[in-house]
Amino acid sequence: MEKIKTSKQRILVAILTLCMLFTLFAPAANVNAASKRTKALTAYQKKLTRLDSRYNKFALIYLDKDSIPELLITPKETVHIATSDVYVYTGGKLKKLKYAGSDFGRLVYSRKKSVVCNSGWINGYGAVATFYRFKKNGKKTKLKKFEEIANPTALFKINGKKVSKQKYNAEMKKIEKKYPLKQIWSFDTFELTTDNINNLVKNYKSFIITGKKF
């Protein structure tokens, strides 16, 4: 009985020790994350003050899994050739993600999976959708390119190779299942007003949007 009691005591001591360690280090980790987020938001704030409110709007999104949101800048006028821009905060600086935006000022992305779909219509050709995965430092990997060609002959391509319509649709469904897509339009984002910019750091959660299903 004495050995059993001792064993139970040892387990209890171990549990208490783990709780103490969590109490000591978890707050420090949270403070560190909050500090990084504040630095990123401050950098976004400075970026927004340099933009022209006649042409731009903005929002915050979660492109990757960490606690620091990314900055989305959209054009006010959603003309065909206009694209949105996404900025990440890395190494103490802002970095623009190349090929993140889509035509008509949209962002088509997979939330918290670091994946975007650069989607657009090319006049006289057809629709093109290229999936990219981004790292926090801005480096990109091209996952797959889909081309639905309308002119001069209707055909389908994946990564430059001709495929059947059935194969095309099946592969598109597969990648969209792995990376569920959301889309954000300019009218979903926030006006570039002085009040909105000033409130960005303190009330950042009110500027976070996720978009609608693509």
C-alpha positions as CSV (number, residue, x, y, z in Angstrom):
1,M,0.0,0.0,0.0
2,E,2.9,2.3,0.8
3,K,4.4,1.8,-2.6
4,I,1.1,2.6,-4.4
5,K,0.7,5.7,-2.3
6,T,4.2,6.8,-3.2
7,S,3.6,6.2,-6.9
8,K,0.4,8.3,-6.8
9,Q,2.3,11.0,-5.0
10,R,5.0,11.0,-7.7
11,I,2.4,11.3,-10.4
12,L,0.8,14.2,-8.6
13,V,4.1,16.0,-8.2
14,A,4.8,15.5,-11.9
15,I,1.4,17.0,-12.8
16,L,2.0,20.0,-10.5
17,T,5.4,20.5,-12.0
18,L,4.0,20.6,-15.5
19,C,1.3,23.0,-14.5
20,M,3.9,25.3,-13.0
21,L,6.1,25.2,-16.1
22,F,3.0,26.0,-18.3
23,T,2.1,28.9,-16.1
24,L,5.7,30.2,-16.3
25,F,6.3,29.9,-20.0
26,A,2.8,30.2,-21.6
27,P,2.3,33.9,-20.7
28,A,5.8,34.7,-22.0
29,A,5.0,33.0,-25.3
30,N,1.7,34.9,-25.5
31,V,3.4,38.2,-24.8
32,N,6.0,37.5,-27.5
33,A,3.4,36.7,-30.1
34,A,1.4,39.9,-29.1
35,S,4.5,42.0,-29.5
36,K,5.2,40.6,-33.0
37,R,1.6,41.2,-34.0
38,T,1.8,44.8,-32.7
39,K,5.0,45.4,-34.7
40,A,3.3,44.0,-37.8
41,L,0.1,46.0,-37.4
42,T,2.2,49.2,-36.8
43,A,4.0,48.5,-40.1
44,Y,0.7,48.0,-41.9
45,Q,-0.6,51.3,-40.4
46,K,2.4,53.2,-41.8
47,K,1.9,51.5,-45.2
48,L,-1.8,52.6,-45.3
49,T,-1.0,56.2,-44.4
50,R,1.0,56.4,-47.7
51,L,-1.8,55.2,-49.8
52,D,-4.3,57.3,-51.7
53,S,-7.9,56.9,-50.3
54,R,-9.4,57.7,-53.7
55,Y,-8.0,54.4,-55.1
56,N,-7.5,51.9,-52.3
57,K,-9.3,50.0,-49.5
58,F,-7.9,47.5,-47.1
59,A,-8.6,44.6,-44.7
60,L,-6.7,42.0,-42.6
61,I,-6.7,38.3,-43.4
62,Y,-5.3,35.1,-42.0
63,L,-3.4,33.6,-44.9
64,D,-1.2,31.4,-42.7
65,K,-1.8,29.8,-39.3
66,D,0.1,32.1,-37.0
67,S,-1.4,34.9,-34.9
68,I,-0.2,37.7,-37.1
69,P,-2.7,38.7,-39.8
70,E,-1.7,39.7,-43.3
71,L,-2.5,43.0,-44.9
72,L,-4.9,43.0,-47.9
73,I,-5.1,46.1,-50.1
74,T,-7.8,46.2,-52.7
75,P,-8.6,48.7,-55.5
76,K,-11.7,50.8,-55.1
77,E,-12.6,50.3,-58.7
78,T,-12.9,46.6,-59.5
79,V,-12.0,46.8,-63.2
80,H,-10.9,43.7,-65.0
81,I,-7.2,44.4,-65.0
82,A,-7.0,45.6,-61.3
83,T,-5.7,43.1,-58.7
84,S,-5.5,43.0,-55.0
85,D,-2.2,43.0,-53.1
86,V,-1.2,41.0,-50.0
87,Y,1.6,42.0,-47.6
88,V,3.3,39.9,-44.9
89,Y,5.4,41.1,-42.1
90,T,8.7,39.2,-42.1
91,G,12.2,40.1,-40.8
92,G,11.0,43.4,-39.5
93,K,9.8,44.5,-42.9
94,L,6.8,44.3,-45.2
95,K,7.0,42.0,-48.2
96,K,4.5,42.0,-51.0
97,L,3.4,38.5,-52.1
98,K,3.8,38.2,-55.9
99,Y,0.9,36.6,-57.8
100,A,-1.4,36.7,-54.8
101,G,-4.1,38.8,-56.3
102,S,-6.7,38.0,-59.0
103,D,-8.5,40.1,-61.6
104,F,-11.3,42.5,-60.7
105,G,-9.5,43.3,-57.5
106,R,-10.2,40.0,-55.8
107,L,-8.3,37.8,-53.5
108,V,-9.0,34.1,-53.9
109,Y,-7.2,32.2,-51.1
110,S,-7.4,29.2,-48.8
111,R,-7.6,30.6,-45.2
112,K,-4.8,29.6,-42.9
113,K,-3.3,27.3,-45.5
114,S,-0.9,29.8,-47.1
115,V,-2.4,29.2,-50.5
116,V,-3.8,31.6,-53.1
117,C,-5.4,31.1,-56.5
118,N,-4.3,33.6,-59.0
119,S,-7.4,33.6,-61.1
120,G,-8.3,35.6,-64.2
121,W,-9.9,35.8,-67.6
122,I,-7.6,36.6,-70.6
123,N,-9.5,38.2,-73.5
124,G,-9.3,36.2,-76.6
125,Y,-7.9,33.2,-74.8
126,G,-9.9,32.0,-71.8
127,A,-9.7,31.5,-68.0
128,V,-6.4,30.8,-66.1
129,A,-6.1,29.8,-62.5
130,T,-2.7,29.1,-60.9
131,F,-2.4,27.9,-57.3
132,Y,0.6,29.1,-55.2
133,R,1.7,28.3,-51.7
134,F,3.6,30.9,-49.8
135,K,6.0,30.8,-46.9
136,K,6.2,33.5,-44.3
137,N,9.3,35.0,-45.9
138,G,7.3,35.5,-49.1
139,K,8.8,32.7,-51.1
140,K,6.3,30.9,-53.3
141,T,5.8,27.5,-54.8
142,K,3.6,26.9,-57.8
143,L,1.3,24.0,-57.0
144,K,-0.8,23.7,-60.2
145,K,-1.9,25.8,-63.2
146,F,-5.3,25.3,-64.8
147,E,-6.2,26.7,-68.3
148,E,-9.6,26.6,-69.8
149,I,-9.0,27.8,-73.3
150,A,-12.0,29.2,-75.3
151,N,-10.3,30.6,-78.4
152,P,-9.6,29.5,-81.1
153,T,-10.4,26.0,-80.0
154,A,-12.0,24.9,-76.8
155,L,-9.5,22.7,-74.8
156,F,-8.2,22.2,-71.2
157,K,-4.7,22.2,-69.8
158,I,-3.1,21.4,-66.5
159,N,0.5,22.6,-66.0
160,G,0.7,23.2,-69.8
161,K,-0.5,19.7,-70.8
162,K,-3.7,19.0,-72.6
163,V,-6.3,17.0,-70.6
164,S,-9.9,16.0,-71.0
165,K,-12.7,18.1,-69.5
166,Q,-13.4,15.3,-67.1
167,K,-9.8,15.2,-65.9
168,Y,-9.6,19.0,-65.7
169,N,-12.8,19.2,-63.5
170,A,-11.7,16.2,-61.3
171,E,-8.2,17.8,-60.6
172,M,-9.8,21.2,-59.9
173,K,-12.2,19.6,-57.4
174,K,-9.4,17.7,-55.8
175,I,-7.2,20.8,-55.2
176,E,-10.2,22.9,-54.0
177,K,-11.1,20.1,-51.5
178,K,-7.5,20.2,-50.2
179,Y,-7.4,24.0,-50.2
180,P,-11.0,25.3,-49.7
181,L,-11.2,28.6,-51.4
182,K,-12.6,31.9,-50.2
183,Q,-12.9,35.1,-52.2
184,I,-12.8,38.7,-51.1
185,W,-14.0,41.5,-53.3
186,S,-13.3,45.2,-52.9
187,F,-16.8,45.9,-51.6
188,D,-16.0,43.6,-48.7
189,T,-13.1,45.6,-47.4
190,F,-12.7,48.8,-45.4
191,E,-12.4,52.5,-46.5
192,L,-9.0,54.1,-46.1
193,T,-10.1,56.7,-43.6
194,T,-8.0,58.3,-40.8
195,D,-10.2,56.7,-38.1
196,N,-9.8,53.3,-39.6
197,I,-6.1,53.6,-40.0
198,N,-5.7,55.0,-36.4
199,N,-7.8,52.1,-35.0
200,L,-5.9,49.4,-36.8
201,V,-3.4,48.4,-34.0
202,K,-5.8,48.6,-31.1
203,N,-8.9,47.2,-32.7
204,Y,-7.3,44.9,-35.3
205,K,-9.8,42.2,-34.9
206,S,-12.6,44.4,-36.3
207,F,-10.7,44.6,-39.6
208,I,-10.2,40.9,-40.1
209,I,-12.4,39.3,-42.8
210,T,-12.5,35.8,-44.2
211,G,-14.5,36.2,-47.4
212,K,-17.2,34.1,-49.0
213,K,-17.0,30.7,-50.6
214,F,-15.5,30.7,-54.1
